[in-house]
Amino acid sequence: MNDANESQINEWQEEVEYLVGVLKESFESSDARYSVDELNDILYVELEGLNDYSEEEIVEIAEPILEEAELDFEDIILLPL
C-alpha cells in the first residue's frame, strides 16, 4: 500500500470516528461503536441509550448531523448498543 492510499484510509477513518463521536455526544451516550458493511456500503453506528429516544427524536437529532457529514455511504444506520 502506498503512502497516499494509507493517508486517505486514515483520513476516512478519522472522519468516521469524528461522526461517531458527534453522534455519541448528541445522544448523551456513554459508549458507541461502529462497523462498516463494505459490500453494501453501509455504516452501522451503535449508541448506548439510543433506545431512550423516540424515532422522531432520533431523526430530529441525527438528521442535521448526517446531512453535514461528508462521508459517502449508501446508508448510515443507528442502532442501540
Long-range contacts (C-beta under 8 A, 24 or more apart in sequence): 12-71, 15-69, 15-70, 15-71, 16-43, 16-71, 19-45, 19-65, 19-66, 19-69, 19-71, 20-45, 22-65, 23-47, 23-62, 23-65, 23-78, 26-61, 26-62, 26-65, 27-53, 27-58, 27-61, 29-81, 31-81, 32-81, 33-81, 40-74, 40-75, 41-72, 41-73, 41-74, 41-75, 42-73, 42-74, 42-75, 42-76, 42-77, 43-71, 43-73, 43-75, 43-76, 43-77, 44-77, 44-79, 45-76, 45-77, 45-78, 45-79, 46-78, 46-79, 46-80, 46-81, 47-78, 47-79, 47-80, 47-81, 48-80, 48-81, 49-80, 49-81, 50-78, 50-79, 50-80, 50-81, 51-80
